[in-house]
């Protein structure tokens, strides 16, 4: 099911040319989409925060991203003296190339006929498709880690260590949520995953994996991939008040732009992956005209919704502390994903589809409530222990007018018919 019909008749010059054209078109579309994503994020956040976004470069500021790219391209390229020059220059490409390669396995539509060849609207559909996503997410860790290590500076090194620990911690939960999708699909091909979600329950409810799996794997994947991308509220690797600028402190010009581009490209790519895994990909209502176009429209609309959600999270949520982030990954998401994987496996064995979906939804809601309750309790306990000055009397700074501290004083007041009168000063240590 996952094989591209373009390759079934053998490989000739026409097939090679068509594959090259698909790669170039996908790259061009992704680059334009990334520029629009940068503009879209600025505009949406400015609207949410009641301020003016970019509005000078082009209509509605649409060319602002292009202007920023031109500026960064012509800035001076700096390489620190104490850096490992080869690794320092290689790291940005290890960050951006996986983002593009991940997009190649995403089906954005159905099939199309071009010059006598029938092909999928997808660059590649390998049998182990979704494993490529996991491999690329692992490679992107190297880009961040090597960028900080090769800079020859302590600040980028701290940022890269924090980033690698964060990304590796959330890979486990992300992988387990993908395993749940593979269980119900029976294939690693992303095209097969889309095909398995076609149709509906009882002719009304879409047969999407978010419902088939009981919501839980979607929530886990959404949180884990946000942490993988270092997007707010998990952008601790770029915590300006702690690490100056994170792992890319020493980068400038086009090399810095590559990291910046990789973040937004990953945002678009992972929004598309979420749609593919849990929301039917390009599946949707099909009017009886332009059959090849409607799947593309549905895919773009769904991806745009999740791109908006990422921007919304950035505008609405404060950055987590690092201990909160690690607790969420190790103490909540991984146990929850493991337990839910057992539920999905049991439902697959029982072969009761309709009842299984109902059970999955009910159990999913209960487990979600329990997981967030545990997370809230854990973060609350961590917050209460984070201020030793408030918990330890000997370390508490005396407040004005408080006689309980060492040498503290208070002013005694009394009520008189004429009003409030200030009385004598009483000193707690009795030496005055």
C-alpha positions as CSV (number, residue, x, y, z in Angstrom):
1,X,0.0,0.0,0.0
2,X,2.9,2.4,0.7
3,X,4.6,2.0,-2.7
4,X,4.5,5.0,-5.0
5,X,3.0,3.9,-8.3
6,X,5.6,6.1,-10.0
7,X,8.3,3.5,-9.2
8,X,6.3,0.4,-9.9
9,X,7.1,0.3,-13.6
10,X,10.8,0.6,-13.1
11,X,13.2,3.6,-13.2
12,X,13.9,5.6,-16.4
13,X,14.8,9.1,-17.2
14,X,11.3,10.4,-16.9
15,X,10.9,8.9,-13.5
16,X,14.2,10.4,-12.3
17,X,13.3,13.9,-13.6
18,X,9.9,13.7,-11.9
19,X,11.4,12.7,-8.6
20,X,13.9,15.6,-8.8
21,X,11.0,18.0,-9.6
22,X,9.1,16.7,-6.6
23,X,12.0,17.3,-4.3
24,X,12.6,20.9,-5.7
25,X,8.9,21.8,-5.4
26,X,8.7,20.4,-1.9
27,X,11.8,22.4,-0.9
28,X,10.4,25.6,-2.4
29,X,7.0,25.2,-0.9
30,X,8.5,24.5,2.5
31,X,10.8,27.5,2.4
32,X,8.0,29.8,1.4
33,X,5.8,28.3,4.1
34,X,8.5,28.9,6.7
35,X,8.8,32.6,5.7
36,X,5.0,32.9,6.0
37,X,5.2,31.1,9.4
38,X,7.6,33.7,10.7
39,X,5.3,36.5,9.6
40,X,2.2,34.7,10.9
41,X,3.7,34.2,14.3
42,X,4.6,37.8,14.6
43,X,1.2,39.0,13.5
44,X,-0.8,36.6,15.7
45,X,1.3,37.4,18.8
46,X,1.0,41.1,18.2
47,X,-2.8,40.7,17.9
48,X,-2.9,38.7,21.1
49,X,-0.8,41.2,23.0
50,X,-2.6,44.2,21.5
51,X,0.3,45.8,19.6
52,X,1.3,46.4,16.1
53,X,3.2,43.6,14.2
54,X,5.4,44.1,11.1
55,X,3.7,46.4,8.6
56,X,6.3,48.2,6.7
57,X,8.0,45.7,4.4
58,X,5.4,44.8,1.8
59,X,1.6,44.7,2.2
60,X,0.7,43.8,5.8
61,X,4.4,43.2,6.5
62,X,4.5,40.1,4.3
63,X,8.0,40.7,3.1
64,X,9.4,41.3,6.5
65,X,10.8,37.7,6.7
66,X,12.5,38.2,3.3
67,X,14.0,41.4,4.5
68,X,15.3,39.7,7.7
69,X,16.8,36.9,5.6
70,X,18.6,39.3,3.3
71,X,20.0,41.3,6.3
72,X,21.3,38.1,7.9
73,X,22.8,36.8,4.7
74,X,24.9,40.0,4.3
75,X,26.0,40.3,7.9
76,X,29.5,39.5,8.9
77,X,30.1,35.8,9.6
78,X,32.0,35.3,12.8
79,X,33.9,32.2,13.9
80,X,35.4,32.2,17.4
81,X,39.1,31.7,17.8
82,X,38.7,28.9,20.4
83,X,36.1,27.0,18.4
84,X,36.4,23.8,16.4
85,X,35.9,25.4,13.0
86,X,34.7,22.4,11.1
87,X,32.2,21.3,13.7
88,X,31.1,24.9,14.3
89,X,30.2,25.3,10.6
90,X,28.7,21.8,10.3
91,X,26.2,22.1,13.3
92,X,23.7,24.4,11.6
93,X,23.2,22.0,8.7
94,X,22.7,19.1,11.2
95,X,19.8,21.2,12.5
96,X,18.1,22.2,9.3
97,X,18.5,19.1,7.1
98,X,16.5,16.7,9.4
99,X,13.7,19.2,9.3
100,X,13.4,19.0,5.5
101,X,13.9,15.3,5.3
102,X,11.1,14.8,7.8
103,X,8.7,16.7,5.6
104,X,9.5,14.4,2.6
105,X,7.5,11.5,4.2
106,X,4.4,13.6,4.8
107,X,1.5,12.9,2.3
108,X,-0.1,16.2,1.4
109,X,-2.7,14.9,-1.0
110,X,-3.8,11.9,-3.0
111,X,-2.5,10.9,-6.4
112,X,-1.9,13.0,-9.5
113,X,-1.1,12.2,-13.2
114,X,1.8,14.1,-14.7
115,X,3.0,13.5,-18.3
116,X,1.6,9.9,-18.3
117,X,3.0,9.1,-14.9
118,X,0.8,8.5,-11.8
119,X,2.5,9.6,-8.6
120,X,1.7,10.4,-5.0
121,X,1.6,14.0,-3.7
122,X,4.5,13.0,-1.4
123,X,8.2,13.2,-2.0
124,X,8.9,9.7,-0.7
125,X,6.9,6.9,0.9
126,X,9.5,4.4,2.3
127,X,8.1,1.3,4.0
128,X,9.8,2.4,7.3
129,X,8.5,5.9,6.9
130,X,7.7,6.9,10.4
131,X,11.0,5.5,11.7
132,X,12.7,8.2,9.6
133,X,10.9,10.8,11.8
134,X,12.5,9.2,14.9
135,X,15.9,9.1,13.2
136,X,15.8,12.7,12.1
137,X,14.7,13.9,15.6
138,X,17.8,12.1,17.0
139,X,20.1,13.6,14.5
140,X,18.8,17.1,15.3
141,X,20.1,16.6,18.8
142,X,23.6,16.4,17.4
143,X,23.2,19.8,15.7
144,X,22.3,21.5,18.9
145,X,24.9,19.7,21.0
146,X,27.7,20.2,18.6
147,X,26.9,23.8,18.1
148,X,27.3,24.5,21.8
149,X,30.3,22.3,22.3
150,X,32.3,23.6,19.3
151,X,31.8,27.3,20.2
152,X,34.6,27.2,22.7
153,X,32.5,29.1,25.2
154,X,30.8,28.1,28.5
155,X,27.4,29.7,27.9
156,X,26.7,27.8,24.6
157,X,28.0,24.6,26.2
158,X,25.5,24.9,29.1
159,X,22.7,25.6,26.6
160,X,23.6,22.6,24.5
161,X,23.8,20.2,27.5
162,X,20.4,21.4,28.7
163,X,19.0,21.1,25.2
164,X,20.3,17.5,24.6
165,X,19.0,16.4,28.0
166,X,15.6,17.9,27.2
167,X,15.3,16.5,23.7
168,X,16.5,13.0,24.7
169,X,14.1,12.9,27.7
170,X,11.0,13.6,25.5
171,X,12.0,11.3,22.7
172,X,10.9,8.3,24.7
173,X,7.4,9.6,25.2
174,X,7.1,10.7,21.6
175,X,8.3,7.3,20.4
176,X,5.7,5.4,22.5
177,X,2.9,7.6,21.2
178,X,4.0,6.8,17.7
179,X,4.0,3.1,18.5
180,X,0.3,3.3,19.4
181,X,-0.4,4.7,16.0
182,X,1.6,1.9,14.4
183,X,-0.3,-0.7,16.4
184,X,-3.7,0.3,15.0
185,X,-2.3,0.9,11.5
186,X,-0.3,-2.3,11.1
187,X,2.3,-0.4,9.0
188,X,5.2,2.1,9.4
189,X,4.3,3.8,6.1
190,X,2.8,7.3,6.6
191,X,0.6,6.8,3.5
192,X,-0.8,3.6,5.1
193,X,-1.5,5.6,8.2
194,X,-3.6,8.1,6.2
195,X,-5.4,5.3,4.3
196,X,-6.3,3.5,7.6
197,X,-8.0,6.7,8.9
198,X,-10.4,7.0,6.0
199,X,-14.1,6.4,6.6
200,X,-16.1,7.1,9.7
201,X,-17.6,5.5,12.8
202,X,-21.4,5.0,12.4
203,X,-21.2,7.1,9.2
204,X,-20.8,10.3,11.3
205,X,-17.6,10.4,13.4
206,X,-14.3,10.5,11.4
207,X,-12.2,7.4,11.7
208,X,-9.2,9.5,12.8
209,X,-6.5,8.1,15.1
210,X,-7.2,10.8,17.8
211,X,-10.5,9.0,18.4
212,X,-9.4,5.5,17.7
213,X,-6.6,5.8,20.3
214,X,-8.5,7.7,22.9
215,X,-6.9,11.2,22.7
216,X,-4.0,10.3,25.1
217,X,-1.3,9.5,22.4
218,X,-2.2,12.7,20.7
219,X,-1.8,14.8,23.8
220,X,1.5,13.0,24.7
221,X,2.9,13.5,21.2
222,X,1.8,17.2,21.1
223,X,3.6,17.9,24.4
224,X,6.7,15.8,23.6
225,X,7.2,17.3,20.1
226,X,6.8,20.8,21.5
227,X,9.6,20.1,23.9
228,X,11.7,18.4,21.1
229,X,11.3,21.6,19.0
230,X,12.4,23.8,22.0
231,X,9.2,25.8,21.5
232,X,7.6,27.8,24.3
233,X,6.9,26.9,27.1
234,X,9.8,24.5,26.7
235,X,12.4,26.9,25.2
236,X,14.8,26.6,28.1
237,X,17.8,26.2,25.8
238,X,17.3,29.8,24.8
239,X,16.5,31.2,28.2
240,X,18.0,34.6,27.7
241,X,18.0,35.5,31.4
242,X,20.0,32.4,32.2
243,X,22.2,31.5,29.2
244,X,22.7,34.7,27.4
245,X,21.5,33.2,24.1
246,X,21.6,29.5,24.5
247,X,23.6,27.1,22.3
248,X,23.7,29.5,19.3
249,X,25.3,32.4,21.3
250,X,28.4,32.6,19.2
251,X,26.7,32.3,15.8
252,X,26.0,35.2,13.5
253,X,24.9,35.9,9.9
254,X,23.6,33.0,7.8
255,X,24.7,30.3,10.3
256,X,22.5,31.9,13.0
257,X,19.7,32.2,10.4
258,X,19.9,28.4,9.7
259,X,19.1,27.7,13.4
260,X,16.3,30.2,13.3
261,X,15.0,28.7,10.0
262,X,15.3,25.1,11.4
263,X,13.0,26.0,14.4
264,X,10.3,27.4,12.2
265,X,10.7,24.7,9.6
266,X,10.3,22.1,12.3
267,X,7.2,23.8,13.6
268,X,5.6,23.6,10.1
269,X,6.8,20.0,9.6
270,X,5.7,18.7,12.9
271,X,2.3,20.3,12.5
272,X,2.0,18.4,9.3
273,X,3.2,15.2,11.0
274,X,0.5,15.6,13.7
275,X,-2.2,16.0,11.1
276,X,-0.8,12.8,9.3
277,X,-0.7,10.7,12.5
278,X,-3.9,11.7,14.3
279,X,-6.2,13.7,12.0
280,X,-6.4,11.8,8.8
281,X,-3.8,13.8,6.8
282,X,-5.5,15.1,3.7
283,X,-8.7,13.2,4.4
284,X,-11.9,15.2,4.4
285,X,-15.2,15.9,2.5
286,X,-14.7,15.7,-1.3
287,X,-17.1,17.7,-3.5
288,X,-17.7,16.2,-6.9
289,X,-15.1,18.4,-8.7
290,X,-11.3,18.9,-8.6
291,X,-10.8,15.7,-6.7
292,X,-7.0,16.1,-6.6
293,X,-7.3,19.6,-5.1
294,X,-9.5,19.1,-2.1
295,X,-7.2,16.8,-0.2
296,X,-4.5,19.5,-0.4
297,X,-6.9,22.1,0.9
298,X,-7.9,20.0,3.8
299,X,-4.3,19.2,4.6
300,X,-3.3,22.9,4.5
301,X,-6.2,23.9,6.7
302,X,-5.5,21.3,9.4
303,X,-1.8,22.1,9.4
304,X,-2.6,25.8,9.7
305,X,-4.7,25.1,12.8
306,X,-1.8,23.4,14.5
307,X,0.6,26.2,13.4
308,X,-1.8,28.6,15.1
309,X,-1.9,26.5,18.3
310,X,1.9,26.6,18.5
311,X,1.8,30.4,18.2
312,X,-1.0,30.6,20.8
313,X,1.0,28.5,23.2
314,X,4.0,30.9,22.7
315,X,1.8,33.9,23.5
316,X,-0.1,32.5,26.4
317,X,2.2,30.3,28.5
318,X,5.2,31.2,30.7
319,X,8.4,29.2,30.5
320,X,8.6,26.2,32.8
321,X,11.5,25.7,35.2
322,X,13.9,23.0,34.2
323,X,12.9,20.6,37.1
324,X,9.3,21.0,36.1
325,X,10.1,20.1,32.5
326,X,12.1,17.0,33.5
327,X,9.4,15.9,36.0
328,X,6.7,16.2,33.3
329,X,8.7,14.1,30.9
330,X,9.9,11.3,33.2
331,X,7.2,11.2,35.9
332,X,4.1,11.9,33.8
333,X,4.4,11.4,30.1
334,X,6.5,8.2,29.9
335,X,4.5,6.2,32.5
336,X,1.2,7.5,30.9
337,X,2.3,6.5,27.4
338,X,3.5,3.1,28.6
339,X,0.2,2.4,30.4
340,X,-1.9,3.6,27.5
341,X,0.1,1.5,25.0
342,X,-1.0,-1.6,27.0
343,X,-4.6,-0.4,26.7
344,X,-4.3,0.0,23.0
345,X,-2.7,-3.4,22.6
346,X,-5.5,-5.0,24.6
347,X,-8.1,-3.3,22.5
348,X,-6.4,-4.6,19.3
349,X,-6.5,-8.1,20.6
350,X,-10.1,-7.9,21.6
351,X,-11.2,-6.9,18.1
352,X,-14.2,-4.8,19.4
353,X,-13.9,-1.6,17.4
354,X,-16.9,0.4,18.4
355,X,-16.9,-0.5,22.0
356,X,-13.1,-0.2,22.1
357,X,-13.3,3.4,20.9
358,X,-15.8,4.3,23.7
359,X,-13.7,2.6,26.3
360,X,-10.6,4.4,25.0
361,X,-12.3,7.8,25.2
362,X,-13.5,7.2,28.8
363,X,-10.2,5.8,30.0
364,X,-8.4,8.5,28.1
365,X,-10.3,11.3,29.9
366,X,-9.7,9.6,33.3
367,X,-6.0,9.1,32.7
368,X,-5.6,12.6,31.4
369,X,-7.2,14.0,34.5
370,X,-5.0,11.8,36.7
371,X,-1.8,12.7,34.9
372,X,-2.4,16.4,35.1
373,X,-3.4,16.1,38.8
374,X,-0.1,14.3,39.5
375,X,1.8,16.9,37.5
376,X,0.1,19.8,39.3
377,X,0.9,18.2,42.7
378,X,4.5,17.7,41.7
379,X,4.9,21.2,40.4
380,X,3.2,22.6,43.4
381,X,5.5,20.7,45.8
382,X,8.5,21.8,43.8
383,X,7.3,25.4,43.9
384,X,6.9,25.3,47.7
385,X,10.4,24.0,48.2
386,X,11.9,26.5,45.8
387,X,11.9,29.3,48.3
388,X,14.0,28.3,51.3
389,X,13.8,31.8,52.7
390,X,10.1,31.4,53.2
391,X,10.3,28.0,54.8
392,X,13.3,28.5,57.1
393,X,12.8,31.0,59.8
394,X,16.5,31.6,60.3
395,X,16.9,32.6,56.7
396,X,13.9,34.8,56.4
397,X,14.5,38.5,56.1
398,X,12.7,40.5,58.7
399,X,9.9,42.7,57.3
400,X,9.4,46.3,58.2
401,X,7.5,46.5,61.4
402,X,7.9,42.8,62.2
403,X,9.3,42.0,65.7
404,X,9.7,38.3,65.1
405,X,13.1,38.6,63.4
406,X,16.4,39.4,65.0
407,X,16.5,43.0,66.0
408,X,13.1,43.7,64.4
409,X,11.0,46.6,65.5
410,X,7.4,47.4,65.4
411,X,5.4,50.6,65.9
412,X,2.5,50.4,68.4
413,X,-0.6,52.4,67.4
414,X,-3.7,53.2,69.4
415,X,-7.1,54.5,68.5
416,X,-8.1,57.8,70.1
417,X,-11.2,60.0,69.6
418,X,-9.1,62.3,67.5
419,X,-8.1,59.5,65.2
420,X,-5.2,57.1,64.9
421,X,-2.1,58.1,66.9
422,X,1.4,56.6,66.6
423,X,2.8,55.4,69.8
424,X,6.2,54.4,71.1
425,X,8.6,52.1,69.2
426,X,8.9,48.6,70.8
427,X,12.1,46.7,70.1
428,X,12.0,42.9,70.3
429,X,15.4,42.2,71.7
430,X,14.8,44.3,74.8
431,X,18.2,46.1,74.6
432,X,16.7,49.5,73.7
